[in-house]
Amino acid sequence: MQTCDWPRNVGCPENSAPNKDLDDDPLLESSLSEFPQSVMRILFINFQKDRVSQQQQQQQQKQQQRVRALFCRLLREKRIILLVYTLSLLIIIINSERKR
């Protein structure tokens, strides 16, 4: 059987197999059969990494939102506490002025 330039198959008659000696190579056959699985594994791993990265970003954003909400709540409470403290001082001052 005639061999030819593979994969271009330049100069190959229609019925000839490119590089016939390679067609009988079991290692090549197993490599070729595993190649799509390897590619799919790599793609899946990369997809998983992207997905995990997106999940981590979403979790970080949620955490930041929670921290901001907590901080705002604490500020409001602190203002309320400060307001109550100020009003209490004013009441004490007013009461002490009345007693004089």
Summary of the structure (lengths in Angstrom):
residues: 100
radius of gyration: 38.4
end to end distance: 122.9
largest distance: 122.9
contacts: 190
relative contact order: 0.05
helix: 78%
strand: 2%
